[in-house]
Amino acid sequence: MLTLNLFALALWSAGTTAWPSQTYKSEPFVIPEFNVTKSGESLAPGYLFLTPASGSYPAAIIITDEGELVWASNNDTFYNFNVQTLDSKSVLTYWEGVGSPNPDLKGHGYGQVKILDSSYTVTHTICPDFSLNGASDAKCQADLHESYVTDRGSVLVTAYNLTQADLSDINGPEQGWIYDCLIYEIDIETQNILFKWSALQSGIPLTDSKEPLGDSGTQSDPYDAFHLNSAQSVEGGYLINSRHTWTTYFVEPNGAIQWRFEAWQHHVRILNGSSTGVVLSMFDNANAEPPLSGVNQTLGLVFTLDLGSNSSTLLREYKDPSQPLYTDSQGALDLLPNGNALQGYGQLPIVKEYGPDGDVRMSIQFGDLDAQQEQSSYRAYRLEWEGVPAADPVVVAEQGYAYASWNGATDVSGWDIYEGTTAENVVFTHSVTKNGFETEAIIFNTTKYVKAAAVYTTGKRDSAVVAVA
């Protein structure tokens, strides 16, 4: 087995500062304001996909480069909002669920993976019951960390299982308890389990864990020895990352560990490779939670690994020298089709897009960087997406004004406004150009009822007729 080493640390500070929100007349959404700065250099195409997890309206959202809302989900806990490919079509995927019933175990949950088509209709719900110990009465038991759709119509998810284990090698009790971390591959159509991998049963010794045992190791407070935070299906096996062993493992289909790359990181992805070497990316936040606090800046890193010589070479590094950031948890690095890279800083409410040479081309902040998880997004992605919602547009009207929106529509250019004194006789009065998520239109003071029609490339879609409030 090959072992390659890389270690780094990072830290962040805590504070309390309020951050402004955006609200709308036509929808109940409350999303953070986005402070956007750009260098003027070219950006990758697509929208930004985030899951602001705190504040008054946690949700999955799509926004533009200008910080304008495109789509927002209902108010709930979401992780890993993404565009993936299923049956040769682009689909939306996200995890939705609840946190662990154990208050001593942070960054873990029980929930389901949902898949939505371009009309924002849920086509699949993966709600696995793995018969996990410690899952309380959770009906759906997929953990929040991963929901990776493979090219064979399956999805990879993580799970936590309360398991008895001998902790004497780490100065704990012989009859101790841990959370064993599991990877499942589930067929999306049948929901049959195609692959299962256990970190404990794979033979990873507990002595490999860098997580202090402390007072944990009991049934009520299990030791979180592994804490898996990413999984990827690649040719020849699976790439699995463990936060608490500071290691990424390449696992064969039979469950055996073929090689490992040691580092302290999140969101590790193989970009390309073969049996002799791979290129991989990682978000090197380095987890500097006390007592292991350090002073190294959070980085995005790309390496080549030579599996023959057991060596690594750093190819690229993404950091902002004008704004060093030190994050403790979460985060992601995505290499984009045009050569740029998007880096979401997880626990810190900021996303940056870098050019091929590492120059900062865009920065979007959506919360106070000094507030302790006051606002965060587990991962952030830039992805191309076309949405035509199944739901109709919405309009609300007050004396003198109408406010129209169509949640998730990506091709609207304008709105046709219809007015009348009864609901049955509204007639077209004028058109307005679309202006952000919600467009304001002036209406006559004598108008009692209003309808709005969204104008897009292939036609129009009407809202309901509503009374002026």
NUPA-582362 format. One line per 3 residues: number of its first residue (from 0); their letters; for each residue x, y, z of C-alpha. Coordinates in steps of 0.25 Angstrom, whole numbers, plus 2048, in hexadecimal, padded with zeros to 3 digits. Layout:
NUM> a> X,Y,Z  ...
% end
This chain:
0> mlt> 800,800,800  805,80E,7FC  805,819,806
3> lnl> 808,828,802  809,833,80C  804,841,80D
6> fal> 800,849,81A  7FB,857,81C  7F3,85F,826
9> alw> 7E9,86A,826  7E1,872,830  7D6,87D,830
12> sag> 7D1,887,83A  7C3,889,840  7BB,895,842
15> tta> 7AC,89A,841  7A8,8A3,835  79B,8A4,82F
18> wps> 79A,8A2,820  78F,8A8,817  784,8A0,810
21> qty> 77C,8A0,803  76D,89E,803  762,89E,7F9
24> kse> 754,8A2,7F7  750,896,7EF  757,88B,7F6
27> pfv> 75B,888,805  76A,887,803  774,88E,80C
30> ipe> 782,88C,806  78E,893,80A  793,89F,802
33> fnv> 79F,89C,7F9  7AB,8A5,7F9  7B1,8A3,7EB
36> tks> 7BF,8A8,7E6  7C5,8A5,7D9  7D2,8A7,7D2
39> ges> 7CD,8A9,7C4  7D4,89C,7BF  7CB,891,7B9
42> lap> 7C3,888,7C2  7BE,87A,7BF  7AF,879,7BA
45> gyl> 7A4,874,7C3  79D,878,7D0  7A2,876,7DE
48> flt> 79C,86B,7E7  79C,86D,7F6  795,868,803
51> pas> 795,874,80D  793,86C,819  791,876,824
54> gsy> 788,882,826  779,883,825  777,87C,818
57> paa> 781,870,816  77F,86B,808  785,866,7FB
60> iii> 787,872,7F1  78C,875,7E3  791,883,7E1
63> tde> 798,88B,7D5  7A5,891,7D5  79F,89E,7DA
66> gel> 799,898,7E6  78B,897,7E0  782,88C,7E4
69> vwa> 77E,882,7D9  778,877,7E2  775,874,7F0
72> snn> 770,867,7F7  767,866,803  76C,86A,811
75> dtf> 774,85E,816  782,858,818  789,855,80B
78> ynf> 797,851,808  79F,84E,7FB  796,855,7F1
81> nvq> 79B,851,7E3  798,84F,7D4  79B,841,7D0
84> tld> 798,837,7C5  78E,82C,7C5  78A,825,7B9
87> sks> 792,82F,7B0  789,83A,7B6  78D,845,7BF
90> vlt> 786,844,7CD  787,84B,7DA  78B,844,7E6
93> ywe> 78B,847,7F5  78B,841,803  780,845,80C
96> gvg> 77E,840,81A  781,843,829  78E,843,831
99> spn> 792,838,83A  78A,835,847  797,835,84E
102> pdl> 79B,843,852  7A9,83F,854  7AB,83B,846
105> kgh> 7AC,847,83D  7AC,847,82D  7A3,83B,82B
108> gyg> 795,838,828  78A,82F,823  782,832,817
111> qvk> 77E,82F,808  784,832,7FB  77A,839,7F1
114> ild> 77C,83A,7E2  774,844,7DA  772,846,7CB
117> ssy> 773,853,7C4  765,857,7C8  769,856,7D6
120> tvt> 760,849,7D8  766,83F,7E1  768,832,7D9
123> hti> 76F,82A,7E3  770,829,7F2  77B,821,7F8
126> cpd> 777,81E,806  77F,812,80B  77D,80B,818
129> fsl> 78A,804,81B  785,7FF,828  790,808,82F
132> nga> 792,808,83E  791,815,844  788,81B,839
135> sda> 77D,81D,843  770,81D,83B  775,822,82E
138> kcq> 76E,81D,823  779,821,818  787,81E,81D
141> adl> 790,824,812  79A,82D,818  79C,83B,813
144> hes> 7AA,83B,80E  7A9,834,800  79E,832,7F5
147> yvt> 7A7,82F,7E9  79F,82A,7DD  7A7,820,7D5
150> drg> 7A7,81D,7C6  7A0,810,7C8  793,815,7CE
153> svl> 797,814,7DD  79A,81E,7E8  7A5,81D,7F3
156> vta> 7A1,821,801  7A8,821,80E  7A2,81C,81B
159> ynl> 7A6,81B,82A  7A3,80E,832  7A5,80D,841
162> tqa> 7AE,802,843  7B5,7FB,84F  7C4,7FB,84E
165> dls> 7D1,7F8,856  7D7,806,859  7E2,801,861
168> din> 7ED,804,857  7E9,813,858  7E8,812,867
171> gpe> 7D9,810,867  7D0,805,86D  7D1,7F7,867
174> qgw> 7C2,7F7,866  7C1,805,85F  7B8,80B,855
177> iyd> 7BB,812,848  7B4,818,83C  7B8,80F,831
180> cli> 7B7,816,824  7B1,80F,818  7B0,811,809
183> yei> 7A4,80C,801  7A2,80B,7F2  793,80B,7F0
186> die> 78C,808,7E2  783,815,7E0  778,80D,7D9
189> tqn> 777,801,7E2  77E,806,7EE  785,7F9,7F0
192> ilf> 793,7FA,7F7  79E,7F7,7ED  7AA,7FA,7F5
195> kws> 7AD,7FC,804  7BA,800,80B  7BD,801,81A
198> alq> 7C9,809,81E  7CA,800,82B  7C9,7F3,824
201> sgi> 7D3,7F7,819  7DE,7F6,823  7E1,805,825
204> plt> 7E7,805,833  7E1,80E,83D  7EF,813,840
207> dsk> 7EE,81A,832  7E4,823,837  7E9,831,83B
210> epl> 7DC,834,842  7DF,835,851  7D7,82A,859
213> gds> 7D4,834,865  7C8,82F,86D  7C1,828,861
216> gtq> 7C1,81A,85E  7B4,817,865  7A7,812,860
219> sdp> 7A1,820,863  7AD,827,85D  7B4,81E,853
222> yda> 7C2,821,84D  7C1,827,83F  7CE,821,83B
225> fhl> 7CC,822,82B  7C2,82D,827  7C1,82A,818
228> nsa> 7BE,837,811  7BF,834,802  7BE,828,7F8
231> qsv> 7C0,827,7E9  7BE,81B,7E0  7C9,81A,7D6
234> egg> 7CF,810,7CD  7D4,804,7D5  7CD,808,7E2
237> yli> 7C9,813,7EB  7D1,81F,7F1  7CD,821,800
240> nsr> 7D2,82C,809  7D2,82B,818  7D3,838,820
243> htw> 7D8,832,82D  7E3,829,827  7E8,834,81E
246> tty> 7E8,82A,813  7E2,828,805  7E0,819,802
249> fve> 7DF,813,7F4  7D6,807,7F6  7D4,7FB,7ED
252> png> 7C6,7F5,7E9  7C9,7EA,7F3  7CB,7F4,7FE
255> aiq> 7DB,7F3,7FF  7E3,800,801  7EC,800,7F5
258> wrf> 7F3,80D,7F8  7F2,819,802  7F6,828,801
261> eaw> 7F7,82F,80F  7F3,83D,810  7E9,845,819
264> qhh> 7DE,849,80F  7D0,849,809  7CA,846,7FC
267> vri> 7D4,83E,7F5  7D2,83A,7E7  7DA,833,7DC
270> lng> 7DA,83B,7CF  7E1,831,7C7  7EA,825,7C9
273> sst> 7EF,817,7C6  7F5,80B,7CE  802,812,7CE
276> gvv> 7FE,820,7D2  7F3,82A,7D5  7F0,839,7D5
279> lsm> 7E7,83D,7E0  7E1,849,7E7  7DE,84C,7F5
282> fdn> 7D9,857,7FE  7E4,859,808  7DD,85F,814
285> ana> 7E5,857,81D  7DC,857,829  7E2,85F,833
288> epp> 7D8,85D,83E  7DE,85E,84C  7E7,858,852
291> lsg> 7ED,856,844  7ED,865,840  7F7,86A,835
294> vnq> 7F9,876,82D  7F9,871,81F  7F0,877,814
297> tlg> 7E5,86F,80F  7E9,86B,800  7E4,864,7F4
300> lvf> 7EE,85A,7EF  7F0,851,7E3  7FA,846,7E3
303> tld> 800,83B,7DA  802,82E,7E2  80D,824,7DC
306> lgs> 808,817,7E2  815,810,7DD  81E,819,7E5
309> nss> 815,81C,7F0  817,82B,7EE  80E,837,7EC
312> tll> 810,844,7E4  808,851,7E6  803,856,7D9
315> rey> 7FA,862,7DD  7F7,86A,7EA  7EB,873,7EB
318> kdp> 7EB,87E,7F6  7E8,88C,7F7  7F4,894,7FD
321> sqp> 7EC,8A0,7FF  7E2,899,808  7E8,88D,80F
324> lyt> 7DD,884,814  7DE,879,81F  7D2,870,81F
327> dsq> 7D0,864,828  7C6,85B,821  7BE,858,815
330> gal> 7C2,85F,807  7C5,85A,7F9  7CE,85D,7ED
333> dll> 7C8,85B,7DF  7D0,85C,7D2  7C8,862,7C8
336> png> 7C7,85F,7B9  7CD,86C,7B4  7DA,86A,7BD
339> nal> 7D5,872,7C9  7D2,86D,7D7  7C7,86F,7E1
342> qgy> 7CA,86F,7EF  7BF,86F,7FA  7C5,871,808
345> gql> 7BA,868,80F  7B9,86D,81D  7BD,87B,818
348> piv> 7B2,882,810  7BA,886,804  7BD,880,7F6
351> key> 7C8,884,7ED  7CB,881,7DE  7D9,880,7DA
354> gpd> 7DF,881,7CC  7E8,876,7C6  7F5,87D,7CC
357> gdv> 7EF,87E,7DA  7EA,88D,7D8  7DD,890,7E0
360> rms> 7D3,894,7D6  7C6,894,7DE  7C3,894,7ED
363> iqf> 7B5,893,7F3  7B3,895,802  7A5,892,808
366> gdl> 7A8,893,817  7B1,898,822  7BF,891,821
369> daq> 7C1,893,830  7B3,88D,834  7B4,87F,839
372> qeq> 7AC,877,82F  7A2,882,82F  7A1,87F,820
375> ssy> 7A8,874,818  7A6,86B,80B  7AB,85D,80C
378> ray> 7B0,85D,7FE  7AF,867,7F2  7AE,864,7E3
381> rle> 7AE,86C,7D6  7A6,864,7CC  79E,866,7C0
384> weg> 78F,864,7C1  782,866,7B9  775,866,7C1
387> vpa> 767,867,7BD  75E,866,7C9  752,85D,7CA
390> adp> 74C,867,7D3  746,874,7CD  74B,882,7CF
393> vvv> 747,889,7DB  742,898,7DC  73D,8A0,7E8
396> aeq> 738,8AE,7E7  736,8BA,7EF  730,8C8,7EC
399> gya> 738,8CD,7E0  742,8C1,7DF  743,8B2,7DB
402> yas> 74F,8A9,7DF  751,89D,7D6  75B,891,7D7
405> wng> 75C,883,7D2  765,87B,7DB  76F,873,7D4
408> atd> 76D,879,7C5  77A,87B,7BE  775,881,7B1
411> vsg> 76B,88C,7B4  76E,899,7AD  762,8A1,7B2
414> wdi> 753,8A1,7B7  746,8A5,7B0  73D,8AC,7BA
417> yeg> 72E,8AA,7BA  724,8B3,7C2  715,8B4,7C4
420> tta> 70A,8B7,7CE  705,8A9,7CF  70C,89C,7CF
423> env> 705,898,7C2  709,8A4,7B9  718,8A6,7BB
426> vft> 71E,8AC,7AE  72D,8AE,7AA  731,8BC,7AD
429> hsv> 741,8BC,7AC  74E,8B4,7AC  75A,8B6,7B5
432> tkn> 768,8B0,7B4  76B,8A6,7BF  773,8AC,7CA
435> gfe> 77A,8A2,7D3  772,897,7DA  766,89F,7DD
438> tea> 761,8AA,7D3  759,8B6,7D7  74F,8BC,7CD
441> iif> 747,8C8,7CF  738,8C6,7CE  72C,8D0,7CD
444> ntt> 726,8D4,7DA  718,8D0,7D6  71D,8C2,7D3
447> kyv> 716,8B7,7DC  71C,8AA,7D6  729,8A7,7D0
450> kaa> 730,89C,7C8  73E,89B,7C3  744,892,7B8
453> avy> 752,88E,7B7  758,890,7A9  763,886,7A5
456> ttg> 769,881,799  75F,876,795  752,87D,79A
459> krd> 74B,883,7A6  746,87E,7B4  73B,884,7BB
462> sav> 73A,887,7CA  72C,886,7D1  724,892,7D1
465> vav> 725,898,7DF  71E,8A4,7E6  725,8B0,7E9
468> a> 727,8B1,7F8
% end
